[in-house]
């Protein structure tokens, strides 16, 4: 038996045992990190903001309601203004001399050109239509200028009719009114001898309109160019028509091309291919 005293390094340290002899429990795992509730945070932030700035909320609400009120009053004023403008035009039209009912069948002129009193009434009505147009805007002004142009035409005053059409054309509008007024204006220019200016109106109108109206404008432009002897310009216009509207009917374009000295282009023919190949 050895007399040596056991050293400290020889002692085995064991973990404490449960009195019942069971091994020690494993250390507890850390709780998973919770996902932050952003909606709740937003609610808190909004609550804090409104609590800190509640004295301004009344002004914000009042400003919003004031804006709605102003917009409503403006829309109501616009509606009443348009109604008043069209009412004024209708009142003038009611007092205008009525055209001969047979004129719509081509059996009589709308107005007797020898009736000086009737002509004076038509001219006075035309001036009133123009005054109504200058006092209104939008569709009402456009309509008033067209009524003035009609009255000047009935009175036999071509220069004044041309001026009224020019004013109506300057107001613009969608494809249909622009095309209708623009073609009437260009035709009146051509009739007055200003054919170069008429070509310019057609060219501008072709860029302002779409679809069917642009097609008709380009064809009218080509015809006006041919009338001026500008056949090469007309051919370029017809080429533009075919490029922009390949699916449109080409009969009128081909006729204009023939007038311009070109050869009408035939529609492309599709050559069927045989599934079994060509015959040997």
C-alpha positions in Angstrom: 0.0 0.0 0.0 1.5 3.3 -1.1 2.0 6.1 1.4 1.8 8.8 -1.4 -1.0 11.3 -1.0 -3.1 11.7 -4.1 -2.4 14.8 -6.1 -5.0 17.4 -7.1 -4.5 16.5 -10.7 -5.4 12.9 -10.0 -8.8 13.8 -8.6 -11.7 13.4 -11.1 -14.3 16.0 -10.6 -17.8 14.7 -11.5 -20.9 16.8 -11.9 -23.3 16.8 -9.1 -25.8 14.0 -9.1 -29.4 14.3 -8.5 -30.2 12.7 -5.1 -32.3 10.1 -6.9 -29.3 9.3 -9.2 -30.7 10.9 -12.3 -28.3 12.8 -14.7 -28.5 16.7 -14.7 -31.1 18.3 -16.9 -29.9 19.9 -20.2 -29.7 23.7 -20.3 -32.9 25.4 -21.5 -33.0 26.6 -25.2 -33.3 30.4 -25.9 -36.8 31.5 -26.9 -37.2 32.2 -30.6 -37.0 35.9 -31.6 -40.5 37.3 -32.2 -41.3 38.9 -35.6 -42.0 42.6 -35.1 -45.7 43.6 -35.8 -45.3 46.4 -38.3 -49.0 47.1 -38.5 -49.2 47.6 -34.8 -46.2 49.9 -34.9 -47.8 51.9 -37.7 -51.0 52.2 -35.7 -49.0 53.5 -32.8 -47.1 56.0 -35.0 -50.4 57.3 -36.5 -52.0 57.6 -33.1 -49.0 59.5 -31.8 -49.0 61.8 -34.9 -52.7 62.6 -34.6 -52.4 63.1 -30.8 -49.6 65.6 -31.3 -51.1 67.4 -34.3 -54.8 67.2 -33.6 -55.0 71.0 -33.6 -54.2 71.0 -37.4 -56.7 68.3 -38.4 -59.6 70.7 -38.4 -57.7 73.0 -40.8 -56.8 70.0 -43.0 -60.5 68.9 -43.1 -61.7 72.4 -43.7 -59.2 72.9 -46.6 -60.3 69.6 -48.3 -64.0 70.5 -47.9 -63.3 74.0 -49.2 -61.5 72.5 -52.3 -64.5 70.2 -53.0 -66.9 73.2 -52.6 -64.8 75.4 -55.0 -64.7 72.6 -57.6 -68.4 72.0 -57.4 -69.2 75.7 -57.8 -66.8 76.0 -60.7 -68.4 73.0 -62.4 -71.8 74.4 -61.8 -70.7 77.8 -63.2 -69.3 76.1 -66.3 -72.6 74.2 -66.8 -74.7 77.4 -66.4 -72.3 79.3 -68.7 -72.6 76.7 -71.4 -76.4 76.6 -71.1 -76.5 80.4 -71.3 -74.3 80.4 -74.3 -76.3 77.8 -76.2 -79.5 79.6 -75.1 -78.2 82.9 -76.7 -77.3 81.1 -79.9 -80.7 79.4 -80.0 -82.4 82.8 -79.5 -80.5 84.3 -82.5 -81.3 81.2 -84.6 -85.0 81.5 -83.8 -85.1 85.0 -85.3 -83.1 84.1 -88.4 -85.0 84.1 -91.7 -86.1 80.5 -92.5 -84.8 79.0 -95.7 -87.2 78.0 -98.5 -88.4 74.4 -97.7 -87.9 73.4 -101.3 -84.2 74.2 -101.1 -83.5 70.9 -99.4 -84.6 69.2 -102.6 -82.6 71.4 -104.8 -85.8 72.9 -106.3 -85.2 76.5 -105.1 -82.5 78.6 -103.5 -82.5 78.9 -99.8 -82.8 82.7 -100.0 -83.8 85.1 -102.7 -80.6 87.0 -103.6 -82.6 90.0 -104.8 -84.3 90.5 -101.5 -82.3 93.2 -99.8 -84.2 93.1 -96.6 -83.7 89.4 -96.2 -80.0 89.7 -96.9 -79.7 92.4 -94.3 -81.4 90.2 -91.7 -79.0 87.3 -92.6 -76.0 89.6 -92.2 -77.2 90.9 -88.9 -77.8 87.4 -87.6 -74.3 86.4 -88.7 -72.8 89.3 -86.8 -74.8 88.3 -83.7 -73.6 84.7 -84.0 -70.0 85.9 -84.1 -70.5 88.1 -81.1 -72.0 85.1 -79.2 -68.9 83.0 -80.2 -66.6 85.7 -78.9 -68.4 85.8 -75.5 -68.4 82.0 -75.1 -65.8 79.2 -75.3 -65.4 75.5 -76.2 -68.2 73.8 -78.1 -70.6 76.8 -77.8 -68.1 79.1 -79.5 -67.4 76.5 -82.2 -71.2 76.1 -82.9 -71.7 79.9 -83.0 -68.9 80.4 -85.6 -70.4 77.6 -87.7 -73.8 79.2 -87.6 -72.2 82.5 -88.5 -70.5 80.9 -91.5 -73.9 79.4 -92.6 -75.6 82.8 -92.3 -72.8 84.6 -94.3 -73.1 81.9 -97.0 -76.8 82.4 -97.2 -76.2 86.2 -97.5 -73.8 85.6 -100.3 -70.8 87.0 -98.4 -67.9 84.6 -99.2 -65.1 86.5 -97.5 -67.0 86.8 -94.2 -67.9 83.1 -94.4 -64.2 82.3 -94.9 -63.3 84.3 -91.8 -65.9 82.6 -89.7 -64.7 79.2 -90.8 -61.1 80.2 -90.0 -62.1 81.2 -86.5 -64.0 77.9 -86.0 -61.0 75.9 -87.3 -58.6 77.7 -84.9 -60.6 76.4 -82.0 -59.5 72.8 -82.7 -61.5 69.9 -81.4 -61.5 66.1 -81.9 -61.1 64.3 -85.2 -64.7 64.6 -86.4 -65.2 68.4 -85.8 -61.6 69.2 -86.9 -62.1 67.2 -90.1 -65.6 68.6 -90.8 -64.6 72.2 -90.2 -61.1 71.9 -91.7 -62.3 70.5 -95.0 -65.0 73.2 -95.3 -62.3 75.8 -94.5 -59.8 74.4 -97.1 -62.5 74.1 -99.7 -63.5 77.7 -99.1 -59.9 78.8 -99.4 -59.6 76.9 -102.7 -62.8 78.5 -104.0 -61.4 82.0 -103.1 -58.3 81.3 -105.1 -56.0 80.6 -102.1 -55.2 77.0 -103.2 -51.7 77.0 -101.7 -53.2 77.9 -98.4 -55.8 75.2 -98.8 -53.0 72.6 -99.3 -51.4 73.9 -96.1 -54.7 73.4 -94.2 -55.1 69.9 -95.5 -51.5 69.0 -94.6 -52.0 70.3 -91.0 -55.3 68.6 -90.8 -53.8 65.2 -91.8 -51.6 65.4 -88.6 -54.5 66.5 -86.3 -56.9 63.7 -87.2 -56.9 59.9 -86.9 -58.3 56.9 -88.6 -61.0 57.5 -91.2 -60.7 61.3 -91.0 -57.0 61.2 -91.6 -57.5 58.9 -94.6 -60.0 61.3 -96.2 -57.8 64.3 -95.4 -54.8 62.7 -97.1 -56.8 61.9 -100.2 -58.2 65.4 -100.3 -54.7 66.7 -100.0 -53.5 64.6 -102.9 -56.3 65.9 -105.0 -55.5 69.6 -104.1 -51.9 69.0 -105.0 -52.8 67.6 -108.4 -55.0 70.6 -109.0 -52.0 72.8 -108.4 -49.9 70.7 -110.8 -47.8 69.3 -107.9 -48.0 65.7 -109.1 -44.8 64.5 -107.3 -46.1 65.9 -104.1 -49.4 64.2 -104.7 -47.6 60.9 -105.3 -45.8 61.2 -102.0 -49.0 61.9 -100.3 -50.6 58.8 -101.8 -47.6 56.8 -100.7 -48.1 58.2 -97.2 -51.7 57.1 -97.3 -50.8 53.6 -98.4 -48.2 53.3 -95.7 -50.3 54.6 -92.8 -53.5 52.8 -93.9 -52.6 49.6 -95.8 -56.0 48.0 -95.0 -58.1 51.0 -96.2 -59.8 50.9 -99.6 -57.4 51.8 -102.3 -59.7 52.6 -105.2 -59.7 56.4 -104.7 -55.9 56.4 -104.1 -55.3 54.5 -107.3 -57.5 56.9 -109.3 -55.6 59.9 -107.8 -52.3 58.2 -108.6 -53.3 57.7 -112.2 -54.3 61.4 -112.4 -50.8 62.3 -111.0 -49.2 60.4 -113.9 -48.3 57.3 -111.9 -49.3 53.7 -112.4 -51.9 52.5 -109.9 -50.3 49.8 -107.8 -52.1 46.5 -107.9 -53.0 44.8 -104.6 -50.5 42.1 -103.6 -51.3 38.6 -104.7 -50.7 35.7 -102.4 -49.4 32.7 -104.3 -50.6 29.4 -102.8 -48.0 26.8 -102.1 -48.5 23.1 -102.5 -48.0 20.9 -99.5 -46.4 18.2 -101.7 -44.0 20.6 -103.4 -43.8 21.6 -107.0 -44.6 19.2 -109.8 -41.7 17.7 -111.6 
